[in-house]
Amino acid sequence: MISRKWLVLLSVIALASLALAGCAPTPTPQVVKETVVVAGTPQVVEKVVTQEVVVKETVVVPQEVAPKPKELVIGAGFDQTTLDPGRAFEIVAGMVHKATYNTLVTWADDNVSEIVPDLAESWTVSEDGKVFTFKLRKGVKFHSGNEMTAADVKWSWERAMGLKGNPSFLFDGVVSIDTPDDYTVVVTKEKPDPAFLAKSTFFVFAVLDSKTVMEHGGTSGPDADQTDKAEEWLNQNSAGTGPFVLKSWVPETEVVVEKFPDYWRGPAFFDRVIYRHIPDAATQKLTLEAGDIDIATEIKGDQVPALEANPQIKVIEGLGTDMFFLLCNMNPDLTNGIMSDERVRMAIRYAIDYEGILSLVGGSAITPATIVPYGFMGAWGPDRAIKRDLDKAKQLLAEAGYPNGFDIEMEYPTKFARSGVDFDIIAEKVQADLAEVGINVTLKPGELMTVLARYRAGEEGFSFWMWGADYYDVSDYLEFLPEGIVGLRAQWTDERADQEIKDLRDAAAVEMDPKKRAEIWSDIQAYMQMKGPFVPLVQPGKAIAIRQWVKGYVFNEAWKVDPYLCAK
């Protein structure tokens, strides 16, 4: 017989099986043979055993997926050596600073002729043109959360002056910067400066968070060039009030900025903007067409037709401010008196095939009337530019004593291009044009830095160069007059200049009345077109190509792209 203990055990097992049956899958019974001892005698018995099956169920809790950041990718040929606003004076640095900093005044979104408020709500200029008073906006926050005050403006500007960097010359003539209260800044200049507001649109005038920059080694004052240690930090961080915050800069690779949610004009549409280093125009075009960038900032004129034919791309063209010209040295010793003769210079002007140059440059390029770029206050338009006239050119050469022409060398930087202008191609075009009137030009190309040194030293008798505006005001072109930076590169000294142009130069430097300024500059251009040592060749246009989905883009020569205006 089976023992009582064994029967109880079997009963318990059976009841447990029934209890589990209601909450588990139906088990599969198995017959198991087992030897047991009954009344001292071993016997084989069979048992029905039900194996318990435990089912483990995994419950998936939905995870909240973060939305993909809205990004704008801009292709640009990096030229910056620093992102410190007090030191930077390059094109791409200005593009990045437009996203990360503000100035007291700025240009209108679509031009460099209308100055509008930025961090300053208003400003006044004294009658003598020496005192500029700015009233600041209240409640503007830096990226750190600190509030901007007049003390930050004074600290930032005196730091920039003391750094003595490339753009520090824009502060020349500043006698004092005073802050009578937290929201007023008063700048006093040594002489009247009709261009001061235009100069102050450059980002060397950006307002920095003085407290934050000082925490990272920043100093202000006359000895900042010796004591300031903030550049390294400012190369990877921003301390401004702009719509974006600098997150990283990998030289020759990319710059990344991210949206500042407390921007005083309201947050930007894009969460992140990436500036990608693509120095070659052809590569930028291909990258844009592939959809890997959204905006291409280096587009040549001959690329425009193909891009305009692409339904996914839009091309925006504007007028640039770069000026390409021939330099004729006024020192008679350098060219045996050839280039110092104004009749020879006039003959060269008439000999140039300007329409042919426009065809080579393409896009929206124009022939400038004078060395002052069209679009600046008082600048003559292309309708007043000199037209080619080979007969006049030959007549002038004969009057100058060169009826059969002459031989001359022309220096220029080789394998170098800017704004879609290839120096080698245009130099060959000038050589061919002048040959038609008997001027035999021997091209003398040189590596950029080598010929640049000779050009700056005034050692080139005849050369081909360009000038990009240091600031967007006609006063910048005082540098082409006697004793100016470029004037001296042509050895145009006061001793070699007549009184007429010197008087015009001196009057233009201090005249504050816009109407009178325009009249003076018209007289300067009339003189320069007939007697000056420069022959303007071409003022290239600017072409920016964008993907069609980019909305709100507005071209401005000063910064090329304002990402705050862009959306999708």
Buried (B, 14 or more C-beta within 10 A) or exposed (E): EEEEEBEEEEEEBEEEBEEBEEEEEEBEEEEEEEEEEEEEEEEEEEBEEBEEEEEEEEEEEEEEEEEEEBBBBBBBBBEBBBBBBBBBBBBBBBBBBBBBBBBBBBBEBBBBEEBEBBBBEEBEBBEEBBBBBBBBBEEBBBBBEBBBBBEBBBBBBBBBBBBBBBBBBBBEBBEEBEBEEEBBBBBBBEEBBBBBBBBBBBBBBBBBBBBBBBEBBBBBEEEBBEEBEBBEBBBEBBBBBBBBBBBBBEEEEBBBBBBBEEBBEEBBBBBBBBBBBBEEBEBBBBBBBEEEBBBBBBBBBBBBEEBBEBEEBBBBBBBBBBBBBBBBBBBBEBBEEBBBBBBBBBBBBBBBBBEBBBEBBBBBBBBBBBBBBBBBBBBBEBEBBBEBBBEBBBBBBBBBEBEEBBEBEBBBBBEBBBBBBBBBEBBBBBBEBBEBBBBEBEBBBBEEEEBBEBBEEBBBBBBBBBBEBBBBBBBBBBBBBBBBBBBBBBBBBEEBBEEEBBEBBEBBBBBBEEEEBBBBBBBBBBBBBEBBBBBBBBBBBBBBBBBEEBEEBBBBBBBBBBBBBBBE
